[in-house]
């Protein structure tokens, strides 16, 4: 067995490449991110009330969305039409944020876009009974405020073509 710089024998890793017991890399980080997000929602709701918490989460998501798309789209070719941009959002950005592409993209009769994700993990635990519908709905809306802010912030990045600014008006997620 080889020795480490401090003179201790090096041990093989318990989990990882070559051990036969590898865990998916993102399993722990996804769980931690979900717990952190849930704690943020609860803490902000207790401090600022439901409306203040939703506003703060949306603003946090918005600024994060601007920074994220600046980082991700920096090496991309210029996106010149709406369809190309929305495909990028549903495939690339959605996969980067939520580790799977969106299930479906459709346009509504007003010219806006609807992104459908049938297995959105951030809402998996919100199956409440009929007596708790309003409270469950309020919590679900708070949990959606951050991702909505992320998507609303994407069109305002300076790297992205001015066409994004028109899409920002259509992506008014309420």
C-alpha angles and dihedrals in degrees: 000000000000120000127234121234090267093055097255119129112256115243123213113247116265093219127025144064114347096014098092091230103084120160121205107270096232099045095094096037092051092051092048092048091050091050092046091050092048091049091048090053093049094044094048092045091052092046103040105016125245097296095045091046092051091050093049093047092049092049091048090049092047095054091043091050091053092050093043097052090045088057097042101040096044092095096037124104115252112284108222109174135048096241092055091049094049091048088053091051094048098043110026105024096037090049091049092050103036103020094242135063119257113269096231144356121206138166122235126220092264094059095258127126129244118202112202123196114178094192104040100165096203089069100042095105097052103095101124130175121259092260092058098045098117094047092045090048091050092050092047090052090050091051090051095049094083097049090044090053090049091055093044091052095052097077093053098062112120094227094061120087120261089256087078089065090063091048090051089066091051094047094064096149112198 
